[in-house]
């Protein structure tokens, strides 16, 4: 028998008075459900959607989370991050959260409330305060940030600071009364407590600022007050900023001193665990995007752990976080003996059962988080409900339920009753195995890209038969293509996980098969998810002369087949054009890319940790990216666009990262151009200033949009076969995978709602 690959990860441990079954937590993330409920009449704070939030957390407890930490719950009105935040002490909030904690406990889980204050990060457009007045952000000092669009926060007075300390204590009491098992004080990521610690945002010269000792007085006072409020029986976690990633902010020595004070002493124990965050929202160093190497921030967590180990309470657990997508990487980190546990957040969006599947050795079934941020962080920043590109059910568990015997099924090691602890064996019980053959032909899905995968997986999980027709020899569509771009390797892992789940659930997947209308007649419904093809440029009259030359290729050909050495001009500067440029100039090996990342941002990375599970992440080897071993110089690559900004369509949290990397590599980016002619070795343009220019171009890659692949829907309608056209086949104007998966899921539910009848007893 082979050695347990997660032997350390599955070890039980104690967090204060709580005994937890293994070392993986669901870390805090804002979902938008915290303020989506019906407010109490006359209330000034939003109220959580208790049913939706309970279902969201319950599914992740059943999927193995050892402890759930909620999204930020504001301790007072000014502490809200925006209109989509609830205030713990406001009318109706505690009662709603009590329903959430009850659901988590019923599933056998544990849950902590994160006590939150946004400080200067509050975005209060059209938000009112407790007395109906316009809400106003507060901070240690009147230092604005650019997202506030000129709004300057009000400086807290000495009495305000004392009142805010008491607000944290009051919120902690409400949390305990609502049934929370623990509380976490948010003192990281640039929020209020972190702002008090930093000389960039704390310009005071009083009891709360002026030197490092006084700057950390406020977070210390808050943790003391919270500890006194909840008593010794309720664990208190503190999320600290291990590195602000802001020049001139707190030093490593400042952080170490803060941590040693926050854990307290044997006579006055304070924090029961230290959860390590990194970076501020306004930092110019990316922290959570797919471009960030796996394991990049472990050295930061280990520095914090070293401070704890030299404190008066050296046994206080330290929790690492950020850029973990595979529990085998967690195991590698735990094996170093420096940190005690790891908090995952977005991976639980992508796959609520990421822990349970992994602990059972079913890494192949995990739907890996892409790190794309498109449906999660990007949405939370504009006050929208969070979901997930590869799991569009996330955040919608109530309206889109799964059957109890579907894919999210636990079994004890002996294969008997479902487990409530998530530390047992994982099984996928094929619902068809017990429903018999009287369920009809089920759903046909034509196309195995993002939309088709979303439809097929959902139908299979609910027990309906599903047949997938895919013209290519692999599933994934645009996701499989994107996986060829350096930094997007996890796209391949996600597709592999969904493919394996379809196989496990008994789906009929027909690769290399183009569906004909006659193949589809007789199905209960058909999802047409045939996707898009790259748009070609016309070389004839009214087109672009030379567009038919042999060195002109479309983006799909470029990404699949690579390009010969030499200069490259990319026509089209949207997200696809940026991906092609990244494909050309970025390191394709994760370790080499991490070294470049560290050099660019002046970071110290432990290369033994970066991509520790690199060789284990994919069911098959990562896709080849280009025939040469080294990326080409950025000076050989030019991205051009007629109008608009380069990278339009890329998510707000990722666009600046990828464009910054291209600039750093030396890629030329030109907008406002018109194209005159393509010649061998060059692209003739007129630039934004009206000057005629020749852009070197041994290869020209066309990224000028795409065309929908259609043709089946009309004939199916004529024959009376229920069908839905989704994804790029419905709207090819943009490559929007979030929309595609959402539409695929919606079509599956509309065509085959519910679950088939149970015929096994007949």
Residue pairs with C-beta under 8 A, 6 or more apart in sequence:
4 10
5 328
5 331
5 361
6 327
6 328
6 330
6 331
6 358
6 359
7 331
8 23
8 331
8 334
8 335
9 22
9 23
9 24
9 327
9 330
9 331
9 334
9 358
9 359
10 21
10 22
10 23
10 359
10 423
11 22
11 23
12 19
12 20
12 21
12 22
13 19
13 20
13 23
13 317
13 340
13 341
14 20
15 67
15 182
15 235
15 237
15 272
15 273
15 317
16 182
16 234
16 235
16 236
16 272
16 273
17 232
17 233
17 234
17 235
18 67
18 110
18 181
18 182
18 235
20 66
20 67
20 110
20 341
21 66
21 421
21 422
21 423
22 64
22 66
22 355
22 359
22 422
22 423
23 66
23 330
23 334
23 340
23 341
23 342
24 64
24 65
24 66
24 327
24 330
24 341
24 342
24 343
24 344
24 355
25 65
25 66
25 67
25 68
25 69
25 319
25 341
25 342
25 343
25 344
26 57
26 60
26 65
26 67
26 68
26 69
26 343
26 344
26 345
26 348
27 69
27 275
27 321
27 343
27 344
27 345
28 69
28 70
28 71
28 72
28 114
28 184
28 186
28 239
28 343
28 345
29 71
29 345
29 346
29 349
29 376
29 380
29 386
30 71
30 72
30 81
30 84
30 85
30 380
30 386
31 53
31 56
31 71
31 380
31 385
31 386
31 395
32 84
32 379
32 380
32 383
32 384
32 385
32 386
32 395
33 48
33 49
33 52
33 53
33 56
33 71
33 385
33 395
34 46
34 48
34 53
34 70
34 71
34 72
34 73
34 84
34 85
34 86
35 45
35 46
35 47
35 48
35 83
35 84
35 85
35 86
36 46
36 48
36 49
36 52
36 84
36 385
37 46
37 47
37 48
37 49
37 50
37 92
37 96
38 47
39 45
39 46
39 47
39 92
40 47
40 91
40 92
42 91
43 90
43 91
43 92
44 77
44 90
44 128
44 129
44 130
44 131
44 132
45 74
45 77
45 80
45 86
45 87
45 90
45 91
45 93
46 83
46 84
46 85
46 86
47 86
47 90
47 92
47 93
47 96
48 86
48 93
48 96
48 97
48 100
49 96
50 96
50 97
50 99
50 100
51 99
51 398
52 395
52 396
52 397
52 398
53 96
53 100
54 99
54 100
54 102
54 103
54 104
55 103
55 397
55 398
55 401
56 394
56 395
56 397
57 68
57 70
57 100
57 103
57 104
57 109
57 111
58 103
58 104
58 106
58 107
58 109
59 352
59 397
59 408
60 68
60 348
60 352
61 68
61 104
61 107
61 108
61 109
61 420
61 422
62 107
62 352
62 353
62 356
62 408
62 410
62 420
62 422
63 348
63 351
63 352
63 353
63 354
63 355
63 356
63 357
63 408
63 422
64 353
64 354
64 355
64 356
64 357
64 358
64 359
64 422
64 423
65 109
65 348
65 355
65 422
66 110
66 341
66 355
66 422
66 423
67 109
67 110
67 111
67 112
67 181
67 182
68 104
68 109
68 110
68 111
68 112
69 111
69 112
69 114
69 184
69 237
69 275
69 343
70 100
70 111
70 112
70 113
70 114
71 114
72 81
72 85
72 114
72 116
72 118
72 186
72 191
73 85
73 86
73 87
73 88
73 93
73 97
73 113
73 114
73 115
73 116
73 171
73 175
74 80
74 81
74 85
74 86
74 87
74 88
74 116
74 117
74 118
74 171
75 87
75 88
75 89
75 115
75 116
75 117
75 164
75 167
75 168
75 170
75 171
76 87
76 89
76 117
76 164
76 167
76 171
77 87
77 129
77 130
77 135
78 117
78 118
78 122
78 129
78 135
78 136
78 137
78 138
79 85
79 87
79 116
79 117
79 118
79 119
79 122
79 164
79 167
79 192
80 86
80 87
80 118
80 122
80 124
80 127
80 135
81 116
81 118
81 121
81 122
81 123
82 118
82 122
82 123
82 124
82 127
82 383
83 126
83 127
83 383
84 383
85 116
85 118
86 93
86 96
87 93
88 94
88 97
88 113
88 115
88 170
88 171
88 174
88 175
89 167
89 170
89 171
89 174
93 174
94 174
94 175
94 177
94 178
95 178
97 113
97 175
97 178
97 179
97 180
98 177
98 178
98 179
100 111
101 111
101 178
101 179
101 180
101 181
102 179
104 110
104 111
105 111
105 179
107 420
108 419
108 420
108 421
108 422
109 420
109 422
110 181
110 182
111 180
111 181
111 182
112 180
112 181
112 182
112 183
112 184
112 235
112 237
113 171
113 172
113 175
113 178
113 180
113 182
113 183
113 184
114 183
114 184
114 185
114 186
114 239
115 168
115 171
115 172
115 175
115 183
115 184
115 185
115 186
115 226
116 186
116 191
117 164
117 167
117 168
117 186
117 191
117 192
117 193
118 137
118 191
118 192
119 137
119 138
119 139
119 140
119 153
119 191
119 192
119 193
119 195
120 137
120 138
120 139
120 143
120 144
120 145
120 148
120 153
120 192
120 195
120 201
121 137
121 145
121 147
121 190
121 191
121 281
122 135
122 137
122 138
122 153
123 137
123 147
123 148
124 134
124 135
124 136
124 137
124 151
127 134
127 135
128 134
128 135
129 135
129 136
136 153
136 154
137 148
137 151
137 153
137 154
138 153
138 154
138 155
138 156
138 160
138 192
139 153
139 154
139 155
139 156
139 192
139 195
139 201
140 155
140 156
140 192
140 195
140 196
140 201
140 202
140 203
140 204
140 208
140 209
140 218
141 155
141 201
141 202
141 203
141 204
141 209
142 152
142 153
142 154
142 155
143 153
143 200
143 201
143 203
144 150
144 151
144 152
144 153
145 281
145 282
146 282
147 281
147 282
155 204
156 164
158 206
158 207
158 208
161 208
161 218
164 192
164 222
165 218
165 221
165 222
165 225
166 225
168 185
168 222
168 225
168 226
169 225
169 226
169 228
169 229
170 229
172 183
172 225
172 226
172 229
172 230
173 229
173 230
175 183
175 230
176 183
176 229
176 230
176 234
180 234
181 234
181 235
182 234
182 235
182 236
182 237
182 272
183 226
183 230
183 234
183 235
183 236
183 237
184 236
184 237
184 238
184 239
184 275
185 193
185 219
185 222
185 223
185 226
185 236
185 237
185 238
185 239
185 271
186 193
186 239
187 193
187 194
187 197
187 219
187 222
187 238
187 239
187 240
187 241
187 262
188 194
188 239
188 240
188 241
188 242
188 275
188 276
188 277
188 278
189 239
189 241
189 277
189 279
189 280
189 281
190 241
190 244
190 279
190 280
190 281
190 282
190 283
193 218
193 219
193 222
194 241
194 244
194 280
195 201
195 202
196 202
196 208
196 209
196 215
196 216
196 217
196 218
196 219
197 215
197 216
197 219
197 241
197 250
197 254
197 258
198 215
198 244
198 246
198 249
198 250
199 215
199 248
199 249
199 250
200 246
200 248
200 249
202 208
202 209
202 215
203 209
204 210
204 214
206 214
207 214
207 217
208 214
208 215
208 217
208 218
209 215
212 250
212 254
212 257
213 257
215 254
216 254
216 257
216 258
216 261
219 238
219 258
219 262
220 258
220 261
220 262
223 236
223 238
223 262
223 270
223 271
224 270
226 236
227 236
227 264
227 269
227 270
230 236
232 269
235 272
235 273
236 270
236 271
236 272
237 271
237 272
237 273
237 274
237 275
237 319
238 262
238 270
238 271
238 273
238 274
238 275
239 275
239 276
239 277
240 255
240 258
240 259
240 262
240 274
240 275
240 276
240 277
240 304
241 250
241 255
241 277
241 278
241 279
241 280
242 255
242 276
242 277
242 278
242 297
242 300
242 301
242 303
242 304
243 252
243 255
243 278
243 279
243 297
243 300
243 303
244 250
244 279
244 280
244 283
245 278
245 279
245 280
245 283
245 284
245 285
245 287
246 280
246 282
246 283
249 280
250 258
252 303
255 303
255 304
255 307
256 303
256 304
256 306
256 307
257 307
259 274
259 304
259 307
259 308
259 311
260 307
260 308
260 310
260 311
260 312
262 270
262 271
262 274
263 269
263 270
263 271
263 274
263 308
263 311
263 312
263 313
263 316
264 270
264 271
264 312
264 313
265 312
265 313
266 312
266 313
269 313
271 316
272 316
272 317
273 316
273 317
273 318
273 319
273 340
273 341
274 304
274 308
274 316
274 317
274 318
274 319
275 319
275 321
275 343
276 297
276 300
276 301
276 304
276 305
276 318
276 319
276 320
276 321
276 339
277 321
277 322
278 287
278 297
278 300
278 321
278 322
279 285
279 287
284 660
285 601
285 603
286 292
286 657
287 297
287 322
287 323
288 322
288 323
288 346
288 371
288 373
288 377
288 653
289 371
289 373
289 653
289 654
289 657
290 370
290 371
290 372
290 487
290 488
290 490
290 654
291 487
291 597
291 654
291 657
291 658
291 661
292 322
292 323
292 371
292 597
293 323
293 590
293 593
293 594
293 597
293 605
293 610
293 611
294 323
294 324
294 325
294 326
294 329
294 590
294 610
294 611
294 612
294 613
294 614
295 323
295 324
295 329
295 332
295 333
295 605
295 606
295 609
295 610
295 611
295 612
296 322
296 323
296 594
296 597
296 603
296 605
296 610
297 320
297 321
297 322
297 323
298 320
298 333
298 339
298 606
298 609
299 604
299 605
299 606
299 609
301 318
301 319
301 320
301 321
301 338
301 339
302 336
302 338
302 339
304 318
305 318
305 338
305 339
306 338
308 314
308 316
308 318
317 340
317 341
318 338
318 339
318 340
318 341
319 339
319 340
319 341
319 342
319 343
320 333
320 339
320 341
320 342
320 343
321 342
321 343
321 344
321 345
323 371
324 330
324 342
324 344
324 347
325 347
325 368
325 369
325 371
325 490
325 493
325 617
326 358
326 363
326 366
326 368
326 493
326 613
326 616
326 617
327 354
327 355
327 358
327 359
327 363
328 358
328 363
328 612
328 613
328 616
329 611
329 612
329 613
330 342
332 609
332 612
332 613
333 339
333 342
333 609
333 612
334 340
334 342
344 354
344 355
346 369
346 371
346 376
346 377
346 388
347 354
347 368
347 369
348 354
349 369
349 376
349 386
349 387
349 388
349 391
349 394
350 367
350 368
350 369
350 370
350 388
350 390
350 391
350 394
350 494
351 357
351 366
351 367
351 368
351 369
351 391
351 497
352 391
352 394
352 408
353 407
353 408
353 426
354 366
354 367
355 422
356 410
356 422
356 423
356 424
356 426
357 363
357 365
357 366
357 426
358 366
359 422
359 423
359 424
359 426
360 424
360 425
360 426
360 427
362 426
363 616
364 496
364 497
364 500
364 619
365 426
365 428
365 497
365 500
365 501
365 504
366 493
366 497
367 390
367 391
367 494
367 497
367 498
367 501
368 390
368 490
368 493
368 494
368 497
368 617
369 388
369 390
369 490
369 494
370 389
370 390
370 488
370 490
370 491
370 494
371 490
372 389
372 651
372 654
373 651
373 653
373 654
374 389
374 651
374 654
374 737
374 738
375 386
375 387
375 388
375 389
375 392
375 394
375 738
376 386
376 387
376 388
377 651
377 653
378 651
378 652
378 653
379 385
379 386
379 387
380 386
381 652
381 653
385 395
386 394
386 395
387 393
387 394
387 395
387 396
387 738
387 742
388 394
389 450
389 737
389 738
389 741
390 494
390 498
390 741
392 454
392 738
392 741
392 742
392 744
392 745
393 400
393 402
393 458
393 745
400 458
400 745
400 749
402 408
402 461
402 462
403 431
403 461
403 462
403 463
403 755
405 429
405 431
405 434
405 463
406 429
406 431
406 461
406 462
406 463
406 755
407 428
407 460
407 461
407 501
407 505
408 461
409 418
409 426
409 427
409 428
409 429
410 418
410 419
410 420
410 422
410 424
410 425
410 426
410 427
411 417
411 418
411 419
411 424
411 425
411 426
411 427
412 418
412 419
412 424
412 425
413 424
413 425
415 425
415 427
428 501
428 504
428 505
430 504
430 505
430 506
431 461
431 462
431 463
431 505
431 755
431 756
432 439
432 463
432 465
432 505
432 506
433 506
434 758
434 760
435 463
435 756
435 757
435 758
435 759
435 760
436 759
436 760
436 762
437 759
438 757
438 759
439 463
439 464
439 465
439 756
439 757
439 759
440 465
440 524
440 756
441 465
441 467
441 522
441 523
441 524
442 459
442 464
442 465
442 466
442 467
442 523
442 524
442 752
443 455
443 456
443 459
443 464
443 465
443 466
443 467
443 523
443 524
443 525
443 526
443 527
443 748
443 751
443 752
444 466
444 467
444 468
444 469
444 515
444 519
444 520
444 523
444 525
444 526
444 527
445 452
445 455
445 456
445 459
445 466
445 467
445 468
445 469
445 526
445 527
445 529
446 452
446 469
446 515
446 520
446 526
446 527
446 528
446 529
446 530
446 712
447 469
447 470
447 471
447 477
447 528
447 529
447 530
447 531
447 709
447 727
447 729
448 456
448 468
448 469
448 470
448 472
448 474
448 475
448 476
448 477
448 509
448 511
448 529
449 475
449 476
449 477
449 478
449 479
449 529
449 531
449 727
449 728
449 740
450 477
450 478
450 479
450 727
450 737
450 740
450 741
450 744
451 527
451 529
451 531
451 726
451 727
451 728
451 729
451 740
451 741
451 743
451 744
451 747
452 468
452 470
452 475
452 477
452 527
452 529
452 726
452 727
452 744
453 475
453 476
453 477
453 479
453 495
453 498
453 741
453 744
454 740
454 741
454 742
454 743
454 744
454 745
454 748
455 527
455 529
455 726
455 744
455 745
455 747
455 748
456 466
456 468
456 502
456 507
456 509
456 527
456 748
457 498
457 501
457 502
458 744
458 745
458 748
458 749
459 466
459 748
459 752
460 466
460 501
460 502
460 505
460 506
460 507
461 505
462 752
462 754
462 755
462 756
463 755
463 756
464 524
464 752
464 755
464 756
465 506
465 508
466 502
466 507
466 508
467 507
467 508
467 509
467 510
467 523
468 475
468 502
468 507
468 508
468 509
468 510
469 510
469 513
469 514
469 515
469 519
470 509
470 510
470 511
470 512
470 513
471 512
471 513
471 514
472 511
472 512
473 511
473 512
474 480
474 495
474 511
475 495
475 498
475 499
475 509
475 511
476 483
476 491
476 492
476 495
476 499
477 531
478 531
478 532
478 728
478 735
478 737
478 740
479 491
479 494
479 495
479 737
480 491
480 492
480 495
480 623
481 556
481 559
481 560
482 488
482 491
482 579
483 489
483 490
483 491
483 492
483 495
483 622
483 623
484 559
484 560
484 583
484 623
484 624
484 625
485 559
485 579
485 582
485 583
485 586
485 625
486 582
486 583
486 586
486 587
486 588
486 593
486 625
487 582
487 586
487 593
488 579
489 590
489 617
489 618
489 622
490 617
492 618
492 620
492 622
492 623
493 617
493 618
496 618
496 619
496 620
499 509
499 619
500 619
502 509
503 509
515 712
517 712
517 715
517 716
517 719
520 526
520 712
520 716
520 721
521 719
521 721
523 721
524 722
524 751
524 752
525 721
525 722
525 723
525 724
525 751
525 752
526 712
526 716
526 721
526 722
526 723
526 724
526 751
527 723
527 724
527 726
527 744
527 747
527 748
527 751
528 710
528 712
528 713
528 716
528 723
528 724
528 725
528 726
528 729
529 725
529 726
529 727
529 729
529 740
529 744
530 708
530 709
530 710
530 711
530 712
530 729
531 708
531 709
531 727
531 728
531 729
532 706
532 707
532 708
532 709
532 728
532 729
532 732
532 735
533 556
533 706
533 707
533 709
534 554
534 555
534 556
534 557
534 702
534 703
534 705
534 706
534 707
535 554
535 702
535 704
535 705
535 706
535 707
536 547
536 554
536 702
537 543
537 544
537 547
537 552
537 571
537 702
537 704
538 544
538 547
539 545
539 546
539 547
539 548
544 675
544 677
544 678
545 676
545 677
545 678
546 552
546 677
546 678
546 679
547 678
547 702
549 678
549 679
549 680
549 700
551 680
551 697
551 698
551 699
551 700
552 678
552 699
552 700
552 702
553 561
553 563
553 699
553 700
553 701
553 702
554 701
554 702
554 703
555 572
555 576
555 577
555 579
555 580
555 701
555 702
555 703
558 580
558 583
558 699
558 701
559 579
559 580
559 583
562 624
562 625
562 626
562 627
562 628
563 584
563 626
563 699
563 701
564 627
564 698
564 699
565 628
565 632
565 698
566 636
566 698
566 699
567 636
567 637
567 638
567 681
567 696
567 697
567 698
567 699
568 584
568 632
568 636
568 637
568 638
568 697
568 698
568 699
568 700
568 701
569 638
569 640
569 683
569 695
569 696
569 697
569 699
569 700
569 701
570 577
570 580
570 581
570 637
570 638
570 639
570 640
570 700
570 701
570 703
571 577
571 640
571 675
571 683
571 700
571 701
571 702
571 703
571 704
572 640
572 641
572 702
572 703
572 704
572 705
573 639
573 640
573 641
573 644
573 645
573 646
573 647
573 648
573 669
573 671
573 703
574 641
574 647
574 648
574 649
574 703
574 734
575 647
575 648
575 649
575 650
575 735
576 703
576 735
577 639
577 641
577 646
577 701
577 703
578 639
578 646
578 647
578 650
578 658
578 659
578 662
580 701
580 703
581 637
581 639
581 662
581 667
582 658
582 661
582 662
583 625
583 626
584 626
584 631
584 632
584 636
584 637
585 631
585 632
585 633
585 634
585 637
585 662
585 665
585 666
585 667
586 593
586 596
586 631
586 661
586 665
587 593
587 595
587 596
587 631
588 625
588 626
588 631
590 610
590 611
590 614
591 607
591 610
591 611
591 614
594 605
594 607
594 610
594 611
595 605
595 607
597 603
597 605
598 604
598 605
600 661
600 664
631 665
633 665
633 666
634 662
634 664
634 665
634 666
634 667
635 666
635 667
635 668
636 696
637 665
637 667
637 668
638 667
638 668
638 669
638 670
638 683
638 695
638 696
638 697
639 646
639 662
639 667
639 668
639 669
639 670
640 669
640 670
640 671
640 673
640 675
640 683
640 685
640 695
641 670
641 671
641 672
641 673
642 671
642 672
642 673
642 674
642 675
643 671
643 672
644 671
645 671
646 659
646 669
646 671
647 655
647 658
647 659
649 734
649 735
649 736
650 658
659 669
662 669
663 669
668 695
670 685
670 687
670 688
670 695
671 688
672 687
672 688
673 685
673 686
673 687
673 688
674 685
674 686
675 683
675 684
675 685
676 684
676 685
676 686
676 692
677 683
677 684
678 684
678 697
678 700
681 696
681 697
681 698
682 694
682 695
682 696
682 697
683 694
683 695
683 697
683 700
684 692
684 693
684 694
684 695
685 692
685 693
685 694
685 695
686 692
686 693
687 693
705 732
705 733
706 728
706 732
706 735
707 732
708 728
708 729
708 730
708 731
708 732
709 728
709 729
710 725
710 729
712 723
713 723
713 725
716 723
717 723
722 751
723 751
724 747
724 750
724 751
726 740
726 743
726 744
726 746
726 747
727 739
727 740
727 743
727 744
728 735
728 740
730 743
731 739
